[in-house]
Amino acid sequence: MQKFEINNLVRSTTFFQHAGISIVFVFMPIIASGVTDSVFEIGLIVASFSFAQILSEIYFGRRSDKQGTRLKFIRIGFIGCTVAFGLHYFADDITLLFLARIGAGIASGIMIPAMIAYTYESNHEKRKVATVISFHALGWMAGIIAAGVVNDVKMIFLVSSGFFIIGFLISTRLPNIVSKKEIEPGTTKKVIVKNKFLFLSLLLRHIGAASVWTILPIMLMEQLGAELYQISIVYISNTLAAFILMNLMATKIKMSM
């Protein structure tokens, strides 16, 4: 299979992966406000997804490294997300929604590290990885647009599952790339220590972004009377700018091997 075709398959897989996540994630504060009036509890519901996701990413990302294979984790993650995000449809109280978010975090965490590693390993020109990963932002934009078009906080869960099904089907066309097995103990700790300032800057960036993204949808709806499609328009500007900038910056990246 030609590299160009592989890159397009990876782009498409990444696109549907993040479209499925974003269509729910962005509007989760609004959905959570439907089962509780407490801002603190809304924050816990939103945070539960990310907490479960990071633990899942650390565990399954390391498992993927040890086995030297990515596709298995990517496909299992897509199947898990199809089920977990679909089950949100039935979450009509705070306990069920909390459990659904944890399940979604675990399922998405299975495939995201494997997908990033696969993207890197399938590219000989490593600087082009940024253009592939930029479809992460494009997927988020598509998911947000879809939520605005659907304009229904229940139906977006079914659309989300649909995105994951399409992503899974595309992933079945990806070639199985076997990488070197990373079996040395303590690898995760070494990577974190070596790149501690990079991780710290990313952590601070995500704390700031998550804080805004958690409150902004509720503020737009409650104080400005916005509907889902209007909130989508606001968020589209963010993701579209990210997609454009990531592709422009990719041409400036210099890789040292």
C-alpha positions in Angstrom: 0.0 0.0 0.0 1.4 3.4 -1.0 2.3 5.9 1.8 -0.1 8.5 0.4 -3.0 6.1 0.7 -2.0 5.0 4.2 -1.8 8.7 5.2 -5.2 9.3 3.9 -6.6 6.3 5.8 -4.9 7.5 9.0 -6.3 11.0 8.4 -9.8 9.6 7.9 -9.5 7.4 11.0 -8.3 10.3 13.1 -11.1 12.5 11.7 -13.9 10.1 12.7 -12.2 9.3 16.0 -12.3 12.9 17.2 -15.6 13.8 15.6 -17.2 11.1 17.7 -15.5 12.4 20.9 -16.1 16.1 20.3 -19.8 16.0 19.4 -20.4 14.8 23.0 -17.5 16.4 24.9 -18.2 20.0 23.9 -21.8 19.9 24.9 -21.4 17.7 28.0 -21.6 20.7 30.4 -25.1 21.5 29.0 -26.1 17.8 29.2 -24.8 17.5 32.7 -26.8 20.6 33.7 -29.9 18.7 32.8 -29.3 16.1 35.6 -27.9 18.4 38.3 -28.0 22.1 39.2 -24.6 22.0 41.0 -21.7 23.5 39.1 -19.4 21.3 41.2 -21.2 18.2 40.1 -21.1 19.3 36.5 -17.4 19.8 36.9 -17.0 16.3 38.3 -19.0 14.8 35.4 -16.9 16.6 32.9 -13.6 15.7 34.7 -14.5 12.0 35.1 -14.1 11.5 31.4 -10.6 13.0 31.3 -9.5 11.3 34.5 -10.6 7.9 33.2 -9.1 8.7 29.8 -5.6 9.6 31.1 -5.4 6.4 33.2 -6.6 4.3 30.3 -4.1 6.0 28.0 -1.2 5.4 30.3 -2.1 1.7 30.8 -3.1 0.7 27.3 -0.5 3.0 25.6 2.2 1.1 27.6 0.5 -2.3 26.6 0.7 -1.2 23.0 4.4 -0.4 23.3 5.1 -3.8 24.9 3.3 -5.7 22.2 4.7 -3.6 19.4 1.3 -3.4 17.7 -1.2 -0.6 17.4 -4.1 -1.7 15.2 -5.6 -4.1 17.8 -5.9 -1.3 20.3 -7.2 1.2 17.7 -10.0 -1.2 16.7 -10.9 -2.3 20.2 -11.1 1.4 21.1 -13.5 2.2 18.3 -15.8 -0.7 19.2 -15.7 0.3 22.9 -16.4 3.9 22.1 -19.4 2.9 19.8 -20.9 1.2 22.8 -19.9 3.6 25.6 -21.0 6.8 23.8 -24.2 5.2 22.6 -25.1 4.3 26.2 -25.1 8.0 27.0 -28.5 8.0 25.3 -30.0 6.1 28.3 -28.2 8.1 31.0 -31.0 10.1 32.5 -29.7 10.7 36.0 -26.4 11.8 37.5 -25.2 8.3 38.4 -25.7 6.8 35.0 -24.2 9.8 33.3 -21.2 9.7 35.6 -20.7 5.9 34.8 -21.2 6.6 31.0 -18.5 9.3 31.0 -16.0 7.0 32.8 -16.7 4.2 30.3 -16.3 6.6 27.4 -13.0 7.8 28.9 -11.6 4.3 29.3 -12.7 3.3 25.7 -11.3 6.4 24.1 -8.1 6.0 26.1 -7.5 2.6 24.6 -7.1 3.9 21.1 -5.7 7.4 21.3 -2.1 6.6 22.2 -2.0 3.7 19.7 -3.4 6.0 17.0 -0.8 8.7 17.6 2.0 6.1 17.6 0.7 4.5 14.4 0.6 7.9 12.7 4.2 8.4 13.6 5.4 5.0 12.7 3.6 4.9 9.3 5.3 8.1 8.2 8.8 8.2 6.8 8.7 12.0 6.7 8.1 12.6 10.4 7.3 16.3 10.0 4.2 15.4 8.0 2.8 13.7 11.1 1.6 17.2 12.2 -0.6 17.5 9.0 -2.1 14.1 9.7 -2.8 14.9 13.4 -4.3 18.2 12.3 -7.3 16.1 11.3 -7.8 15.7 15.0 -8.9 19.4 15.0 -10.9 18.9 11.7 -12.7 16.0 13.3 -13.6 18.1 16.4 -14.9 20.8 14.0 -17.1 18.2 12.2 -18.4 16.8 15.4 -19.3 20.3 16.6 -21.0 21.1 13.3 -22.9 17.8 13.5 -24.2 18.7 17.0 -25.4 22.0 15.8 -27.2 20.4 12.8 -28.8 17.7 15.0 -29.6 20.3 17.7 -30.8 17.6 20.1 -28.8 16.6 23.2 -30.1 13.0 22.9 -29.5 12.3 19.2 -25.9 13.5 19.3 -25.0 10.3 21.2 -26.3 8.1 18.4 -24.5 10.3 15.8 -21.3 9.9 17.9 -21.6 6.1 17.8 -22.1 6.4 14.0 -18.8 8.3 13.7 -17.0 5.6 15.7 -18.5 2.8 13.5 -17.2 4.6 10.4 -13.8 5.1 12.0 -13.7 1.4 12.8 -14.6 0.4 9.3 -11.8 2.6 7.9 -9.3 1.2 10.4 -9.9 -2.3 8.9 -8.1 -1.1 5.8 -5.0 0.0 7.6 -2.0 -2.3 7.3 -0.6 -3.9 10.4 2.7 -2.1 11.2 4.8 -4.0 13.7 7.1 -1.8 15.7 10.0 -2.6 18.1 8.6 -3.9 21.4 9.4 -1.6 24.3 9.6 -4.0 27.2 12.2 -2.2 29.4 10.6 -1.4 32.9 10.2 2.2 33.9 9.9 3.5 30.4 6.9 5.7 31.2 8.6 7.3 34.1 11.8 7.9 32.1 9.7 9.6 29.3 7.9 11.8 31.7 11.1 12.8 33.6 13.0 13.5 30.3 10.2 15.7 28.9 8.9 17.1 32.2 8.8 20.7 31.0 7.0 19.8 27.8 4.4 17.8 29.8 4.1 20.7 32.3 3.4 23.2 29.6 0.8 20.9 28.0 -0.8 20.3 31.4 -1.1 24.0 32.0 -2.5 24.6 28.5 -5.1 21.9 28.9 -6.1 23.1 32.4 -6.8 26.5 30.9 -8.6 25.2 27.9 -10.7 22.7 29.9 -11.7 25.4 32.4 -13.1 27.6 29.6 -14.7 24.8 27.6 -16.5 23.6 30.7 -18.2 26.9 31.6 -18.5 28.6 28.2 -21.4 26.4 26.8 -23.5 26.9 29.9 -22.8 30.7 29.9 -23.7 31.0 26.3 -27.0 29.1 26.9 -28.1 30.5 30.2 -26.9 34.1 30.0 -27.1 34.8 26.2 -29.9 32.4 25.3 -27.9 30.5 22.7 -29.1 27.2 21.2 -26.8 24.3 20.3 -26.3 25.4 16.7 -25.2 28.9 17.9 -22.8 27.4 20.4 -21.5 25.2 17.6 -20.7 28.3 15.5 -18.6 29.8 18.3 -16.6 26.5 18.7 -16.1 26.0 15.0 -14.0 29.1 14.8 -11.6 27.6 17.4 -11.2 24.2 15.7 -11.0 25.6 12.2 -8.2 28.0 13.2 -6.4 25.0 14.9 -6.6 22.9 11.8 -5.3 25.7 9.5 -2.4 26.6 11.9 -1.4 23.0 12.5 -1.0 22.5 8.7 0.9 25.8 8.3 3.3 25.1 11.2 4.0 21.6 9.9 6.0 23.2 7.1 8.2 24.9 9.7 9.1 21.7 11.7 12.6 20.4 11.5 13.3 16.9 12.7 16.6 15.8 14.0 17.1 12.0 14.0 
